[in-house]
Amino acid sequence: MTPPTEHPYPLSMHRFLLSSLFAAALLAGCVQPPQSSAQASTPDGTCNAQPAQFALGYTSTEALADEVRRRSGAKAVRVLRPGQVTTMEFSAERVNLVLDEGSRVTAVRCG
């Protein structure tokens, strides 16, 4: 008969690991959620393109353009198609949807 072997980790180590896991779980509850799109838009109509980046790759529709305008906080939206002649003036209150030949959104930017 062989003598019993000692466990490689003493009981105090198990308590330490369990306490650490419990503390980590509690701290995970303290993390703030990401800012919602409603909080990201600006109240004065100034464009913020970041919340509207969700539109990349989608086919352009009137409903999509409206949602991009709403999420960006812009007062106006401009859809730019390939080869389309556009003015170069910058408007801080406008969001631009840049489309490819298949009407898919390739860029969302203010201006």
Contacts in CASP RR format, 6 or more apart in sequence:
PFRMAT RR
TARGET T0000
AUTHOR 0000-0000-0000
METHOD contacts of the structure
MODEL  1
MTPPTEHPYPLSMHRFLLSSLFAAALLAGCVQPPQSSAQASTPDGTCNAQ
PAQFALGYTSTEALADEVRRRSGAKAVRVLRPGQVTTMEFSAERVNLVLD
EGSRVTAVRCG
37 51 0 8 1.000
37 71 0 8 1.000
40 48 0 8 1.000
40 50 0 8 1.000
40 51 0 8 1.000
40 71 0 8 1.000
41 48 0 8 1.000
41 51 0 8 1.000
41 70 0 8 1.000
41 71 0 8 1.000
41 72 0 8 1.000
41 73 0 8 1.000
42 48 0 8 1.000
42 73 0 8 1.000
45 73 0 8 1.000
45 74 0 8 1.000
45 75 0 8 1.000
45 93 0 8 1.000
46 73 0 8 1.000
46 74 0 8 1.000
46 92 0 8 1.000
46 93 0 8 1.000
47 72 0 8 1.000
47 73 0 8 1.000
47 74 0 8 1.000
47 92 0 8 1.000
47 93 0 8 1.000
47 94 0 8 1.000
47 95 0 8 1.000
47 110 0 8 1.000
47 111 0 8 1.000
48 72 0 8 1.000
48 73 0 8 1.000
48 110 0 8 1.000
49 72 0 8 1.000
49 95 0 8 1.000
49 108 0 8 1.000
49 109 0 8 1.000
49 110 0 8 1.000
51 71 0 8 1.000
51 72 0 8 1.000
51 73 0 8 1.000
52 67 0 8 1.000
52 68 0 8 1.000
52 69 0 8 1.000
52 71 0 8 1.000
52 72 0 8 1.000
52 95 0 8 1.000
52 108 0 8 1.000
53 108 0 8 1.000
54 71 0 8 1.000
55 64 0 8 1.000
55 67 0 8 1.000
55 68 0 8 1.000
55 97 0 8 1.000
55 105 0 8 1.000
55 108 0 8 1.000
56 105 0 8 1.000
56 106 0 8 1.000
56 107 0 8 1.000
56 108 0 8 1.000
57 104 0 8 1.000
57 105 0 8 1.000
57 106 0 8 1.000
58 64 0 8 1.000
58 104 0 8 1.000
58 105 0 8 1.000
59 102 0 8 1.000
59 103 0 8 1.000
59 104 0 8 1.000
59 105 0 8 1.000
60 79 0 8 1.000
60 97 0 8 1.000
60 99 0 8 1.000
60 103 0 8 1.000
60 104 0 8 1.000
60 105 0 8 1.000
64 97 0 8 1.000
64 105 0 8 1.000
65 77 0 8 1.000
65 79 0 8 1.000
65 97 0 8 1.000
66 77 0 8 1.000
68 77 0 8 1.000
68 95 0 8 1.000
68 97 0 8 1.000
68 108 0 8 1.000
69 75 0 8 1.000
69 76 0 8 1.000
69 77 0 8 1.000
69 95 0 8 1.000
72 95 0 8 1.000
72 108 0 8 1.000
72 110 0 8 1.000
73 95 0 8 1.000
74 93 0 8 1.000
74 94 0 8 1.000
74 95 0 8 1.000
74 110 0 8 1.000
75 93 0 8 1.000
75 94 0 8 1.000
76 91 0 8 1.000
76 93 0 8 1.000
76 94 0 8 1.000
76 95 0 8 1.000
77 94 0 8 1.000
77 95 0 8 1.000
77 96 0 8 1.000
77 97 0 8 1.000
78 86 0 8 1.000
78 94 0 8 1.000
78 95 0 8 1.000
78 96 0 8 1.000
78 97 0 8 1.000
79 96 0 8 1.000
79 97 0 8 1.000
79 99 0 8 1.000
80 86 0 8 1.000
80 96 0 8 1.000
80 97 0 8 1.000
80 98 0 8 1.000
80 99 0 8 1.000
81 99 0 8 1.000
81 103 0 8 1.000
82 99 0 8 1.000
82 100 0 8 1.000
82 101 0 8 1.000
90 111 0 8 1.000
91 111 0 8 1.000
92 110 0 8 1.000
92 111 0 8 1.000
94 110 0 8 1.000
94 111 0 8 1.000
95 108 0 8 1.000
95 109 0 8 1.000
95 110 0 8 1.000
95 111 0 8 1.000
96 107 0 8 1.000
96 108 0 8 1.000
96 109 0 8 1.000
96 110 0 8 1.000
96 111 0 8 1.000
97 105 0 8 1.000
97 107 0 8 1.000
97 108 0 8 1.000
98 105 0 8 1.000
98 106 0 8 1.000
98 107 0 8 1.000
98 108 0 8 1.000
98 109 0 8 1.000
99 105 0 8 1.000
99 106 0 8 1.000
100 106 0 8 1.000
END
